[in-house]
Each structure stands twice: as structure tokens, then as C-alpha cells.
Amino acid sequence: MRSEFDRKTVLVISSDDRLEKMLKESFRDNRIERIPDGRMALEQILSVEPDLVMIEYDLQGLDGRSVFQRFVQDRHFTALHRIPFILFSSEEDVRTRHGKELFDLGLSGWYVHPVGLHELRDIVKNHFMGLDVFLKNRELKQKVKTSEFRYRDLLENAVDFIFTLDGAGRFVYLNNRFNSLVHNSKENWIGKPFQSIIDPKDRPLADDNYQMAQQGKARVFEARILCPNSECPVLSFSITPIVEHSEIVGSIGIGRDVAEQKKMEHEIIDLKNFNESIIESMEAGLLTMDLETHITSINAGGQKILGWKADEILGKPIRSVLKPEEVDALLSNPNRPGTPSYSRETQLTLKSGRSISIGFTLTDRIDNRRKKVGTIISFRDITQLKQMQAEVIRMDRLASLGVLASGLAHEIKNPLAGIKALAQACEEEFDSDDPRREYLIRISRQVNRLDDLLRTFFSFARPKTPDRKHHSISDILGEVLHLLSKKMHNQNIAYVQDLPEKLPHVWVDSQQMQQVFLNLMLNAIEAMPDGGMLKVNASSVEIPSMGMIRKNVRLADRMKASFIEASIQDTGAGIPPDQLETVFDPFFTTKPNGLGLGLSIVYRIIDEHRGDIQVESKMGIGTVFTITLPTGVTQ
């Protein structure tokens, strides 16, 4: 292991090489330099840069005493005055004559020859250790001095008012901040009581806190100080007792101007209230969670969308509020980890059990140290928007299919008329008992069937413009019931009708609306082959469905429209959830012999009346079709 002395340089000034040899033998890892002449040593000592000088007294030319004197007195060697300088002599009386003089000049040691190897080793080590101690002490003193200056500089230029009090509560020290606070020289206040700087209204409070500090308790309080103007600053004082030998000899205090702090606190509170008001006024939902997915906040919009109150779900895991599979879809991030999610859509089940569609954005919640502390979910109910999109797609599909159906029906109708005319002509040529007449009769029957199908196509492709007048919905249902009562009786279906007495009339084409109710009620009857209940009710509403809002955009601003909402409800098997979106599409049917145009025609008729139709169904419980029709009355 290398010693702390290993990298030292020793300069030997001697005409004899004995000292040099002993040093090289004892300190093999050190640099040992020898100069035989005193004058030469003074010329070369700066280039050698020794850590220790060992010089013989008896030298040719300049003796050791003279060399050391010049070394100490010459300014060129000032940088080396710190190094130990050791002198060796062969006579004791030389040391007696000149020792005091040289030691006063800074000689580190004087030894008389002969010196043994072990003794020389100890001499060198001791002087090296002394040099290290000297250097460390000097370094420590410099650090202490630097720290003292730095500490005083910090105190004097501190933003806070710093002071010390003696045992009687009088000022002993005041920093420069005092001058700017009271606009007076701090020297004028040294020796004055601490309470004299406090505004008279706050002096009782300051005196009570000072007395408690004198009992050994650190105190913090706020008080105004005296100042030349009317707006005296409020300082937050902290007074701590100074204890020496278990006795309180004074106290140290810090006064901080809290006016700016209080202003910032008010600004922060105002900003917080402003942000909260914005968040609470948002129609969109905003929900935050911690890292364990516990709900930490939810705004008013989120409560309205989800149907939960904040005090019901705050602090709870989100999986206890929503279904696990919904949470997985909500929190999954398809992007690279650490990047914000783009807007996505998913389904959520509300507290009421109703399912809605939401569009949402998932964002990491980051604190001021750029560390993730939770998750922010911004979401909006897009259920009605999705319904409107589906309706627009359906209308585009119906329009395209209508054009196609119109063209096909027109092209097929003429050849069919020719086929039927030829069949009838051939039938007249055959005798009444000719068996071939049966073929012609069957041809005519199939042509008639195709003709009926084409008429259905025409009614779908080119619906008749409704001849709208005010009609009672009760009268319309009465005509339909006259046609269906026997069929319902035969299938053991109970009919329940709930219509208010003063129900407004609807602005519709009576014949087309009979076709609508007939089609819907026939579907309901066919859905209950083993019997059941068919219920029809109606009510007056002023707030239409989203579809009605879209279709009544022509209404003047602030004008309210009146509507009738009628529902046809059965207790049949229900429609599978995956088919609810396509029930109004052309050629969609669950009947073996159905064409799939009935509900499409119903949809077209309702749309021509600027109305709306919605369907809800649960398997094993039944289906409800809800129709909204305008009354033609605005308010």
C-alpha cells in the first residue's frame, strides 16, 4: 500500500552523498535530488520545487546558515517558505551559537551528525506530517474565513429582515434589509427594544410572543412594523431563543414581508376558483384517477353523463363504478407507452343500467417533477350523435336503393304487362275444358304477384307525397284496429290502449299513417304466435328526440314545437341486439316469406312527415317502437 509520503520531493544540499543514499534507501518511491553547492542550490531550488530541504552547515562557498538566511529573505523564494527546512551540523556549539537566530527565521529543525538511518527516516516523516498539518490548518483557516465572509454577506444581503436581541430584548444586530423596510439607518436602532419597531396596534401580540421565546419556545407570528407611510408592511416574524450553558442569553429573529405572498395566495385561490368554474361548467365529463385507478375527482358534466354523484364514487376504484370490460377498454392505450392517447370511442353502462356511447381522451396526469401521478379522462356522450350518423347512413342507403328499385320496377313492369296480355289472349283461344288453360291461369297469377311486388317497390322508391291534415291519432288507430281485431282475438293477444283525452291532433297523411301503424302492429302480432299483450300509448311532448331536432332545423330560433310521441309495445321474443341497427334496412327480415321492405317503408313515411322512429328491444321481454310526429303547432 502506498504511503501519503510517497510522492514527495526531498532536496539535499550537501557535498557528501551519505544523506542522499540513506534517503533513497528509506524512501524508494520518493524523488531525492542532491545539489553539492550552496550557491548552486539557491539558483536551482525553484526548478526542483522540493517538499523538504535538508542542508549541511559545512558547505564550500556559502554555508548552510547563509543559504537559509538568503532563502528566507529573498522574495523570489516566497512561494517555498512554507516547506520545512532542516539543517545538519557536525558540531553542537554551532547550533548553540546560531540556533536561536535561525529558528526565529523559521528553521524547521537542526540535527547534529552522525544521524542514523532509522533516525533520519523518523525526522523526514515527522516533518512531512508537520507540513501536511500546516497545510491543512491553513486550508481550514481559509475556509473558515471564506465561510465567515459568505455568511455575513448572506445575512447582510438577505431578502428577509434578520436581527439578534440581547437578554433584555434590545437590538444587537440588524441586517441591511432593515433600512429598506423602515427607511431609516439600522445604526440608529441598535440598542432599542424590539417592540419599538412594531406598530402600536400589534405590540401586545408581539410582546406576548417575545416573552414566550424568552421561556425557551420558538415563536412565529405576524405583525405590522412602523413605517413613514400609511401602508406599513406586514411581516411574518420567527423568534428563536439563543441558549448558552442552559441559559437564555438572547434571541435571533427573522422577519419576512408576506404582502407579496398573500397577494400570490389570493391569485392562486382566484386561479383555482376560475379553473374549477370552467371545469364545472363544461358539458363534457372530466374524471381523474390516481395510480391505483381510484377516482379522485369528477366534474358536474361527468356526473350528469354517468348518473353518479361525486360523493358516491370519490375514492372508489373505477372498476366498482363501471364494468371491468368497460374499464379495460377505457384505460387501454394502443399508442406507445408514455404518449397521450388519441380520441377514441367506447360503450359505458350507466348507474341506471342504460348503455351509452362516449368519445373520450386518455391523458397522463403529471406533477411539477414530470412524474406521472394519475390519469385524466375527458369524455362526452355521443349516443345521439351515433344515432344521427346511423340515420344519415340509413337514409343514404335507402335513397340509393330507391333509385335502383325505381329503375328496376319500371323496366320489369312493361314486359310483365306484355306477358299478362299474351297469356290472357291465349286463354281466350283455348276451349273452356282445355287443360292447357290452367297453365295460362297460373302464368297470370304469377304476373299479378310480381305486379304487387312492383307496386311495393314503387311505394318504397317513390313514396307518395303525404297529404297532411290534422287528424286524431285515436281515429287512425281505430281504423287499424278494425282490420286487426279478429287476428288478435284468434291469437289470444290482449290489446291495451292508453291515450289522453285532450291529446293534440297530428299533422299527417291519414292513409299513410294507417299503413305505418298497421305494419308495426302486424309485426308485433306475428312476434307473439302464442299470445301476449299489445300495448299502444301516446303523449304530448315539447322536447323531441335528437332525430327530430335534426329534422326541424328550419324552425325559427327560440320557437318551441309540439309533438305526439306514440309507442307500440309487444311481449314477443324480442330482437337480438346485433340486429337492432339494421331493422330499418331494406330487405332485412326475420320472416321466412317476408320481403324485408315493411319497416323500410315505415321509415320512409315517417321521414317524409319529418318525424322520427326509434326501436328498443330485450330478448325474452319484448320490443317497443316509438314514433314521434309533429302536430304542426309551434309556440
C-alpha positions as CSV (number, residue, x, y, z in Angstrom):
1,M,0.0,0.0,0.0
2,R,1.4,3.4,-1.0
3,S,2.0,5.9,1.8
4,E,0.9,9.5,1.8
5,F,4.6,10.4,1.8
6,D,5.4,8.6,-1.4
7,R,5.0,11.4,-3.9
8,K,7.2,13.9,-2.0
9,T,10.4,15.6,-3.3
10,V,13.4,15.9,-1.0
11,L,16.3,18.3,-1.9
12,V,19.6,17.5,-0.2
13,I,22.2,20.3,-0.2
14,S,25.4,18.6,0.7
15,S,28.9,17.9,-0.8
16,D,28.7,14.5,0.8
17,D,26.3,11.9,-0.7
18,R,25.7,10.0,2.6
19,L,22.3,11.7,3.3
20,E,21.2,11.1,-0.3
21,K,22.0,7.4,-0.2
22,M,20.2,6.9,3.2
23,L,17.1,8.8,1.9
24,K,17.0,6.8,-1.3
25,E,17.2,3.6,0.7
26,S,14.5,4.6,3.1
27,F,12.1,6.4,0.7
28,R,12.3,4.5,-2.6
29,D,9.1,5.9,-4.0
30,N,10.1,9.5,-3.4
31,R,12.1,11.8,-5.6
32,I,15.5,12.6,-4.0
33,E,17.6,15.4,-5.5
34,R,21.1,16.4,-4.3
35,I,23.0,19.7,-5.1
36,P,26.5,19.9,-3.7
37,D,27.0,23.7,-3.6
38,G,25.0,26.3,-1.7
39,R,25.1,29.0,-4.4
40,M,24.0,26.4,-7.0
41,A,21.2,25.3,-4.7
42,L,19.8,28.8,-4.5
43,E,19.8,29.0,-8.3
44,Q,18.1,25.7,-8.8
45,I,15.7,25.3,-5.9
46,L,12.8,27.0,-7.7
47,S,13.0,24.5,-10.6
48,V,13.3,21.5,-8.2
49,E,10.1,22.6,-6.2
50,P,11.0,20.5,-3.1
51,D,8.6,19.5,-0.4
52,L,11.5,19.3,2.1
53,V,15.1,20.8,2.1
54,M,17.9,19.1,4.1
55,I,21.2,21.2,4.1
56,E,24.6,20.6,5.6
57,Y,26.0,23.5,7.6
58,D,29.5,23.0,6.3
59,L,29.5,23.8,2.6
60,Q,32.0,25.4,0.3
61,G,31.3,29.0,-0.7
62,L,28.1,29.7,1.2
63,D,27.5,27.7,4.4
64,G,24.1,26.3,5.3
65,R,23.4,29.2,7.7
66,S,23.9,31.8,4.9
67,V,21.9,29.7,2.3
68,F,18.9,29.6,4.7
69,Q,19.1,33.3,5.5
70,R,19.1,34.2,1.8
71,F,16.3,31.7,1.2
72,V,14.1,33.4,3.8
73,Q,15.0,37.0,3.0
74,D,14.8,36.8,-0.8
75,R,11.3,37.4,-2.2
76,H,12.0,35.1,-5.2
77,F,11.6,32.2,-2.8
78,T,8.4,33.4,-1.1
79,A,6.3,30.6,-2.7
80,L,8.6,28.0,-1.0
81,H,8.7,29.5,2.5
82,R,6.1,27.0,3.7
83,I,8.3,24.0,3.1
84,P,10.3,22.5,6.0
85,F,14.0,23.5,6.1
86,I,16.3,21.2,8.1
87,L,19.9,21.9,8.9
88,F,22.6,19.4,9.8
89,S,25.9,20.2,11.5
90,S,28.8,18.1,12.9
91,E,29.4,20.4,16.0
92,E,27.0,21.1,18.8
93,D,28.4,24.5,19.6
94,V,27.5,25.8,16.1
95,R,23.9,25.1,17.0
96,T,24.3,26.8,20.3
97,R,25.6,29.9,18.6
98,H,23.3,30.3,15.7
99,G,20.2,28.1,16.6
100,K,18.0,30.8,18.1
101,E,18.6,33.2,15.2
102,L,17.7,30.6,12.5
103,F,14.7,29.2,14.4
104,D,13.4,32.7,14.7
105,L,13.7,33.0,10.9
106,G,11.6,29.8,10.5
107,L,14.1,26.9,10.5
108,S,12.2,23.7,11.0
109,G,14.9,21.6,12.6
110,W,18.6,21.3,13.4
111,Y,20.3,18.0,13.9
112,V,23.9,17.1,14.8
113,H,25.8,14.3,12.9
114,P,26.1,11.5,12.9
115,V,22.4,10.6,12.1
116,G,21.4,7.0,11.8
117,L,19.2,5.5,9.1
118,H,16.1,5.0,11.4
119,E,16.5,8.4,13.0
120,L,16.7,10.0,9.6
121,R,13.5,8.2,8.5
122,D,11.7,9.5,11.6
123,I,13.0,13.0,11.0
124,V,11.7,13.1,7.5
125,K,8.3,11.5,8.3
126,N,7.7,13.9,11.2
127,H,8.5,16.9,9.1
128,F,6.3,15.7,6.3
129,M,3.5,15.2,8.8
130,G,4.1,18.6,10.2
131,L,3.9,20.1,6.7
132,D,0.6,18.3,6.0
133,V,-0.8,19.6,9.3
134,F,0.3,23.1,8.5
135,L,-1.2,23.0,5.0
136,K,-4.5,21.5,6.3
137,N,-4.7,24.1,9.1
138,R,-4.1,26.9,6.6
139,E,-6.7,25.5,4.3
140,L,-9.2,25.2,7.2
141,K,-8.5,28.7,8.3
142,Q,-9.1,29.9,4.8
143,K,-12.3,28.0,4.6
144,V,-13.4,29.4,7.9
145,K,-12.6,32.9,6.8
146,T,-14.4,32.4,3.5
147,S,-17.4,30.9,5.3
148,E,-17.4,33.8,7.7
149,F,-17.4,36.3,4.8
150,R,-20.0,34.3,2.9
151,Y,-22.2,34.0,6.0
152,R,-22.0,37.7,6.7
153,D,-22.7,38.5,3.1
154,L,-25.7,36.3,3.1
155,L,-27.0,37.9,6.2
156,E,-26.4,41.4,5.0
157,N,-28.0,40.9,1.6
158,A,-30.8,38.5,2.6
159,V,-34.2,39.3,1.3
160,D,-35.6,38.7,4.9
161,F,-35.1,41.1,7.8
162,I,-32.6,39.3,10.2
163,F,-31.8,40.5,13.7
164,T,-30.5,39.4,17.1
165,L,-31.6,40.6,20.5
166,D,-29.8,40.6,23.8
167,G,-31.3,39.2,27.0
168,A,-33.3,42.4,27.6
169,G,-34.9,42.3,24.1
170,R,-32.7,45.1,22.7
171,F,-31.4,45.0,19.1
172,V,-27.8,43.8,18.9
173,Y,-27.6,43.2,15.1
174,L,-29.7,44.3,12.2
175,N,-29.1,43.4,8.5
176,N,-29.3,45.7,5.5
177,R,-32.9,44.7,4.8
178,F,-33.9,46.8,7.9
179,N,-33.0,50.0,6.1
180,S,-35.4,49.4,3.2
181,L,-38.3,48.3,5.4
182,V,-38.3,51.3,7.8
183,H,-36.5,53.8,5.6
184,N,-34.1,54.5,8.4
185,S,-30.4,53.7,9.2
186,K,-30.0,50.5,11.2
187,E,-27.3,52.1,13.3
188,N,-30.0,54.3,14.9
189,W,-31.9,51.3,16.2
190,I,-29.1,49.3,17.8
191,G,-29.8,49.1,21.5
192,K,-33.5,49.9,21.1
193,P,-36.2,47.4,22.3
194,F,-37.7,45.0,19.7
195,Q,-41.2,46.2,20.5
196,S,-40.4,49.7,19.4
197,I,-40.3,48.7,15.8
198,I,-43.8,47.2,15.9
199,D,-46.9,49.1,15.1
200,P,-48.7,50.1,18.4
201,K,-51.8,48.1,17.5
202,D,-49.8,44.9,17.2
203,R,-47.4,45.4,20.1
204,P,-49.4,43.3,22.6
205,L,-49.2,40.3,20.3
206,A,-45.5,40.9,19.6
207,D,-44.7,41.2,23.3
208,D,-46.6,38.0,24.2
209,N,-44.7,36.0,21.6
210,Y,-41.3,37.6,22.7
211,Q,-42.0,36.7,26.3
212,M,-42.7,33.1,25.3
213,A,-39.5,33.0,23.3
214,Q,-37.7,34.1,26.5
215,Q,-39.1,31.0,28.1
216,G,-37.4,28.8,25.5
217,K,-40.2,28.4,23.0
218,A,-39.6,29.4,19.4
219,R,-42.5,31.6,18.1
220,V,-44.0,32.5,14.7
221,F,-46.4,35.4,14.4
222,E,-47.4,38.2,12.0
223,A,-47.3,41.9,12.9
224,R,-47.1,45.3,11.1
225,I,-44.0,47.4,11.6
226,L,-43.6,51.2,11.8
227,C,-43.0,53.0,8.6
228,P,-43.2,56.6,7.3
229,N,-46.2,56.0,5.1
230,S,-49.7,54.7,5.8
231,E,-49.2,51.3,4.1
232,C,-47.0,49.6,6.7
233,P,-45.8,46.1,5.6
234,V,-46.9,43.0,7.5
235,L,-44.0,40.8,8.5
236,S,-44.1,37.2,9.5
237,F,-41.7,37.0,12.5
238,S,-39.9,33.9,13.7
239,I,-38.1,34.4,17.0
240,T,-35.8,31.6,18.4
241,P,-34.1,31.8,21.8
242,I,-30.2,31.7,22.0
243,V,-29.1,29.3,24.7
244,E,-25.7,29.2,26.2
245,H,-24.8,26.9,29.2
246,S,-28.5,26.1,29.7
247,E,-29.3,29.8,30.0
248,I,-31.2,32.0,27.5
249,V,-28.9,34.9,26.7
250,G,-30.8,36.4,23.8
251,S,-32.7,35.5,20.7
252,I,-32.4,35.6,16.9
253,G,-35.3,36.7,14.7
254,I,-36.3,36.7,11.0
255,G,-39.0,38.9,9.6
256,R,-40.4,38.1,6.2
257,D,-42.5,40.5,4.2
258,V,-45.6,38.4,3.4
259,A,-47.5,41.1,1.4
260,E,-46.4,39.5,-1.9
261,Q,-47.0,36.1,-0.5
262,K,-50.6,37.0,0.5
263,K,-51.1,38.5,-2.9
264,M,-49.9,35.4,-4.6
265,E,-52.1,33.3,-2.3
266,H,-55.1,35.3,-3.4
267,E,-54.1,35.0,-7.0
268,I,-53.7,31.2,-6.6
269,I,-57.1,31.0,-5.0
270,D,-58.7,33.1,-7.7
271,L,-57.0,31.0,-10.4
272,K,-58.1,27.8,-8.7
273,N,-61.7,29.0,-8.4
274,F,-61.5,30.2,-12.1
275,N,-60.3,26.8,-13.3
276,E,-62.8,24.9,-11.2
277,S,-65.6,27.1,-12.5
278,I,-64.5,26.3,-16.1
279,I,-64.3,22.6,-15.4
280,E,-67.6,22.5,-13.6
281,S,-69.4,24.4,-16.4
282,M,-68.1,22.0,-19.1
283,E,-70.8,19.9,-20.7
284,A,-68.1,17.2,-21.3
285,G,-67.2,14.9,-18.4
286,L,-63.8,15.2,-16.7
287,L,-62.7,12.4,-14.4
288,T,-59.3,12.0,-12.7
289,M,-57.8,8.9,-11.1
290,D,-54.7,8.1,-9.1
291,L,-52.1,5.5,-10.0
292,E,-54.3,2.8,-8.3
293,T,-57.3,3.8,-10.5
294,H,-59.2,5.3,-7.5
295,I,-61.4,8.2,-8.6
296,T,-60.0,11.5,-7.3
297,S,-62.4,14.0,-8.9
298,I,-65.3,14.3,-11.4
299,N,-66.9,17.4,-12.7
300,A,-70.6,18.2,-13.0
301,G,-70.7,17.2,-16.6
302,G,-69.3,13.8,-15.8
303,Q,-71.8,13.3,-13.0
304,K,-74.6,14.1,-15.4
305,I,-73.4,11.8,-18.1
306,L,-72.6,8.8,-15.8
307,G,-75.6,9.3,-13.5
308,W,-73.4,9.2,-10.4
309,K,-72.9,11.9,-7.8
310,A,-69.4,12.8,-6.8
311,D,-69.8,11.8,-3.1
312,E,-70.9,8.4,-4.2
313,I,-67.8,7.5,-6.2
314,L,-64.9,9.7,-5.0
315,G,-62.2,7.5,-3.5
316,K,-63.6,4.3,-5.0
317,P,-61.9,2.2,-7.7
318,I,-63.3,2.9,-11.1
319,R,-64.0,-0.9,-11.6
320,S,-66.6,-0.6,-8.8
321,V,-68.4,2.1,-10.9
322,L,-68.1,0.7,-14.4
323,K,-68.0,-2.9,-15.7
324,P,-64.5,-4.4,-15.7
325,E,-64.5,-5.0,-19.5
326,E,-65.6,-1.3,-20.0
327,V,-62.7,-0.1,-17.8
328,D,-60.2,-2.2,-19.8
329,A,-61.4,-0.6,-23.0
330,L,-61.3,2.8,-21.4
331,L,-57.8,2.6,-19.9
332,S,-56.1,0.6,-22.7
333,N,-53.6,2.7,-24.6
334,P,-52.9,1.5,-28.1
335,N,-50.1,4.0,-28.6
336,R,-46.5,3.8,-27.5
337,P,-46.2,4.0,-23.6
338,G,-45.7,7.5,-22.4
339,T,-47.6,9.1,-25.2
340,P,-51.1,10.6,-24.8
341,S,-54.0,8.6,-26.3
342,Y,-55.9,10.0,-29.3
343,S,-59.7,10.4,-29.0
344,R,-61.5,7.1,-29.1
345,E,-65.0,5.7,-28.6
346,T,-66.4,3.0,-26.4
347,Q,-69.6,1.9,-24.6
348,L,-70.4,2.5,-20.9
349,T,-73.1,1.3,-18.7
350,L,-74.7,4.0,-16.5
351,K,-75.9,3.7,-12.9
352,S,-79.4,3.3,-14.3
353,G,-78.3,0.3,-16.4
354,R,-78.7,2.2,-19.7
355,S,-75.8,1.8,-22.1
356,I,-74.4,4.9,-23.9
357,S,-71.6,5.6,-26.4
358,I,-68.9,8.0,-25.4
359,G,-66.0,9.7,-27.2
360,F,-63.0,10.1,-24.8
361,T,-59.4,11.1,-24.5
362,L,-57.0,9.5,-22.0
363,T,-54.1,11.7,-20.7
364,D,-51.4,11.1,-18.1
365,R,-51.6,13.4,-15.1
366,I,-48.1,14.8,-14.5
367,D,-46.8,16.7,-11.4
368,N,-44.3,19.5,-11.4
369,R,-41.4,17.0,-11.2
370,R,-42.6,15.5,-14.6
371,K,-43.7,12.3,-12.8
372,K,-46.9,10.5,-13.6
373,V,-49.3,10.7,-10.6
374,G,-52.6,9.6,-12.2
375,T,-54.8,9.7,-15.3
376,I,-57.2,12.3,-16.7
377,I,-60.2,11.1,-18.8
378,S,-62.2,13.6,-20.8
379,F,-65.4,12.2,-22.3
380,R,-68.6,13.2,-24.0
381,D,-71.9,11.4,-24.5
382,I,-72.1,10.8,-28.3
383,T,-75.0,8.3,-28.2
384,Q,-77.4,10.7,-30.0
385,L,-74.6,11.7,-32.4
386,K,-74.1,8.0,-33.2
387,Q,-77.8,7.6,-33.8
388,M,-77.8,10.6,-36.1
389,Q,-74.8,9.1,-38.0
390,A,-76.6,5.8,-38.4
391,E,-79.7,7.6,-39.6
392,V,-77.8,9.5,-42.2
393,I,-76.2,6.3,-43.4
394,R,-79.5,4.6,-43.5
395,M,-81.1,7.5,-45.4
396,D,-78.3,7.4,-48.0
397,R,-78.7,3.7,-48.3
398,L,-82.5,4.0,-48.7
399,A,-82.1,6.8,-51.3
400,S,-79.6,4.8,-53.4
401,L,-81.8,1.7,-53.2
402,G,-84.9,3.7,-54.0
403,V,-83.3,4.9,-57.3
404,L,-82.3,1.3,-58.1
405,A,-85.8,0.0,-57.3
406,S,-87.5,2.6,-59.3
407,G,-85.4,1.8,-62.4
408,L,-85.9,-2.0,-62.0
409,A,-89.6,-1.7,-61.4
410,H,-90.0,0.5,-64.5
411,E,-88.0,-1.9,-66.7
412,I,-89.8,-5.0,-65.4
413,K,-93.4,-3.7,-65.4
414,N,-93.6,-3.3,-69.2
415,P,-92.5,-6.9,-70.0
416,L,-94.9,-8.2,-67.3
417,A,-97.8,-6.3,-68.9
418,G,-96.9,-7.9,-72.2
419,I,-96.7,-11.4,-70.7
420,K,-100.0,-10.9,-69.0
421,A,-101.7,-9.7,-72.2
422,L,-100.4,-12.6,-74.2
423,A,-101.4,-15.1,-71.5
424,Q,-105.0,-13.7,-71.5
425,A,-105.1,-13.7,-75.3
426,C,-104.0,-17.4,-75.4
427,E,-106.5,-18.2,-72.7
428,E,-109.3,-16.9,-74.9
429,E,-108.1,-19.2,-77.8
430,F,-108.5,-22.4,-75.8
431,D,-111.7,-24.1,-75.1
432,S,-113.1,-23.9,-71.5
433,D,-112.4,-27.5,-70.9
434,D,-108.9,-27.4,-72.4
435,P,-106.4,-28.5,-69.6
436,R,-103.8,-26.1,-71.0
437,R,-105.9,-23.1,-69.8
438,E,-104.6,-24.0,-66.2
439,Y,-101.1,-23.1,-67.3
440,L,-102.2,-19.7,-68.6
441,I,-104.1,-19.1,-65.4
442,R,-101.0,-19.8,-63.3
443,I,-98.9,-17.5,-65.5
444,S,-101.4,-14.7,-65.0
445,R,-101.4,-15.4,-61.2
446,Q,-97.6,-15.1,-61.0
447,V,-97.7,-12.0,-63.1
448,N,-100.2,-10.4,-60.7
449,R,-97.9,-11.4,-57.8
450,L,-94.9,-9.7,-59.5
451,D,-97.1,-6.7,-60.1
452,D,-98.0,-6.5,-56.4
453,L,-94.3,-6.7,-55.6
454,L,-93.5,-3.9,-58.1
455,R,-96.2,-1.7,-56.5
456,T,-94.5,-2.3,-53.2
457,F,-91.2,-1.3,-54.8
458,F,-92.8,1.9,-56.2
459,S,-94.2,2.8,-52.8
460,F,-90.7,2.4,-51.4
461,A,-88.7,4.0,-54.2
462,R,-91.2,6.9,-54.8
463,P,-93.3,7.4,-51.7
464,K,-96.4,9.4,-52.3
465,T,-96.1,13.0,-51.1
466,P,-98.2,13.0,-47.9
467,D,-101.4,14.9,-48.0
468,R,-101.1,16.3,-44.5
469,K,-104.0,17.4,-42.4
470,H,-104.8,17.5,-38.7
471,H,-106.0,14.0,-37.7
472,S,-106.8,12.4,-34.3
473,I,-104.4,9.6,-33.6
474,S,-107.3,7.8,-31.9
475,D,-109.2,7.8,-35.2
476,I,-106.1,6.4,-37.1
477,L,-105.7,3.6,-34.6
478,G,-109.4,2.9,-34.7
479,E,-109.2,2.2,-38.5
480,V,-106.2,-0.1,-37.9
481,L,-107.9,-2.0,-35.0
482,H,-110.9,-2.7,-37.2
483,L,-108.6,-4.6,-39.5
484,L,-106.6,-6.4,-36.9
485,S,-109.1,-7.1,-34.0
486,K,-110.1,-10.6,-35.4
487,K,-106.5,-11.6,-35.9
488,M,-105.6,-10.6,-32.3
489,H,-108.6,-12.4,-30.9
490,N,-107.6,-15.6,-32.8
491,Q,-104.0,-15.5,-31.5
492,N,-105.2,-14.7,-27.9
493,I,-103.5,-11.3,-27.8
494,A,-104.7,-8.7,-25.3
495,Y,-104.8,-5.1,-26.6
496,V,-104.3,-2.2,-24.3
497,Q,-104.6,1.4,-25.4
498,D,-103.7,4.4,-23.3
499,L,-104.5,7.8,-25.0
500,P,-105.1,11.0,-23.1
501,E,-108.5,12.7,-23.7
502,K,-107.2,16.0,-24.8
503,L,-104.3,14.7,-27.0
504,P,-103.5,17.2,-29.8
505,H,-104.1,16.2,-33.4
506,V,-101.1,15.2,-35.5
507,W,-100.2,16.9,-38.8
508,V,-100.1,13.7,-41.1
509,D,-101.5,11.9,-44.1
510,S,-104.1,9.7,-42.6
511,Q,-103.8,6.8,-45.1
512,Q,-100.0,6.7,-44.9
513,M,-100.1,6.8,-41.1
514,Q,-102.6,3.9,-41.0
515,Q,-100.1,2.0,-43.1
516,V,-97.4,2.8,-40.6
517,F,-99.4,1.6,-37.5
518,L,-100.8,-1.4,-39.5
519,N,-97.3,-2.6,-40.4
520,L,-95.9,-2.1,-36.9
521,M,-98.9,-3.8,-35.2
522,L,-98.8,-6.7,-37.6
523,N,-95.1,-7.2,-36.8
524,A,-96.0,-7.2,-33.1
525,I,-98.8,-9.7,-33.6
526,E,-96.5,-12.0,-35.6
527,A,-93.9,-11.8,-32.8
528,M,-96.4,-13.3,-30.4
529,P,-97.7,-16.5,-32.0
530,D,-98.6,-18.0,-28.6
531,G,-100.4,-14.9,-27.4
532,G,-99.4,-11.9,-25.3
533,M,-100.1,-8.2,-24.9
534,L,-100.0,-5.4,-27.4
535,K,-99.9,-2.0,-25.8
536,V,-100.3,1.3,-27.6
537,N,-99.9,4.7,-25.7
538,A,-99.3,8.2,-26.7
539,S,-98.5,11.5,-25.1
540,S,-97.8,15.1,-25.9
541,V,-94.1,16.3,-25.7
542,E,-92.3,19.6,-26.4
543,I,-88.7,18.2,-26.4
544,P,-88.2,16.0,-29.4
545,S,-85.7,13.2,-29.9
546,M,-82.3,14.0,-31.5
547,G,-83.6,12.9,-34.8
548,M,-86.5,15.4,-34.6
549,I,-84.1,18.1,-33.6
550,R,-82.2,17.4,-36.8
551,K,-85.3,17.4,-39.0
552,N,-86.7,20.6,-37.5
553,V,-83.7,22.8,-38.0
554,R,-85.9,25.1,-40.1
555,L,-87.9,26.1,-37.0
556,A,-87.2,29.7,-36.0
557,D,-84.8,30.3,-33.1
558,R,-86.4,30.1,-29.7
559,M,-89.5,28.6,-31.2
560,K,-90.9,25.5,-29.5
561,A,-92.7,22.8,-31.5
562,S,-95.4,20.4,-30.2
563,F,-95.1,16.7,-30.9
564,I,-97.0,13.5,-30.2
565,E,-95.0,10.5,-29.1
566,A,-96.7,7.1,-29.7
567,S,-95.3,3.7,-28.7
568,I,-96.2,0.2,-29.9
569,Q,-95.1,-2.4,-27.4
570,D,-95.3,-6.1,-27.6
571,T,-94.3,-9.0,-25.3
572,G,-92.8,-11.1,-28.0
573,A,-89.4,-12.8,-28.2
574,G,-87.5,-9.6,-28.9
575,I,-84.9,-8.6,-31.4
576,P,-81.3,-9.6,-30.9
577,P,-79.1,-6.6,-30.0
578,D,-76.8,-7.1,-33.1
579,Q,-79.9,-6.7,-35.4
580,L,-81.4,-3.5,-33.8
581,E,-79.2,-1.3,-36.0
582,T,-80.4,-2.9,-39.3
583,V,-84.2,-3.4,-38.7
584,F,-85.0,-0.5,-40.9
585,D,-82.6,-1.5,-43.7
586,P,-84.3,-2.7,-47.0
587,F,-84.6,-6.5,-47.4
588,F,-83.8,-7.1,-43.7
589,T,-86.4,-9.6,-42.4
590,T,-86.7,-12.5,-39.9
591,K,-89.8,-13.9,-41.5
592,P,-89.4,-16.9,-43.9
593,N,-91.6,-15.4,-46.6
594,G,-91.0,-11.7,-45.8
595,L,-89.6,-9.2,-48.3
596,G,-87.9,-7.0,-45.7
597,L,-89.5,-3.8,-47.0
598,G,-92.2,-3.2,-44.4
599,L,-90.1,-1.3,-41.8
600,S,-88.1,0.4,-44.6
601,I,-91.4,1.8,-46.0
602,V,-92.5,2.8,-42.5
603,Y,-89.2,4.6,-42.0
604,R,-89.6,6.4,-45.3
605,I,-93.1,7.5,-44.5
606,I,-92.1,8.8,-41.0
607,D,-89.2,10.7,-42.6
608,E,-91.5,12.3,-45.2
609,H,-93.6,13.5,-42.3
610,R,-90.5,15.0,-40.7
611,G,-91.0,12.6,-37.8
612,D,-88.7,10.1,-36.0
613,I,-88.9,6.4,-35.1
614,Q,-86.8,4.5,-32.6
615,V,-86.7,0.9,-31.5
616,E,-85.8,-0.7,-28.2
617,S,-85.9,-4.5,-27.5
618,K,-84.9,-7.0,-24.9
619,M,-84.7,-10.7,-25.7
620,G,-87.5,-12.6,-23.9
621,I,-89.3,-9.4,-22.8
622,G,-90.4,-7.7,-26.0
623,T,-90.0,-4.8,-28.4
624,V,-91.1,-1.1,-28.3
625,F,-91.3,1.1,-31.4
626,T,-91.6,4.8,-30.6
627,I,-92.9,7.2,-33.2
628,T,-92.6,11.0,-32.8
629,L,-94.9,13.0,-35.1
630,P,-95.3,16.8,-35.3
631,T,-98.6,18.4,-34.5
632,G,-97.9,21.4,-36.9
633,V,-98.2,23.8,-33.9
634,T,-95.4,26.0,-32.8
635,Q,-95.2,28.3,-29.8
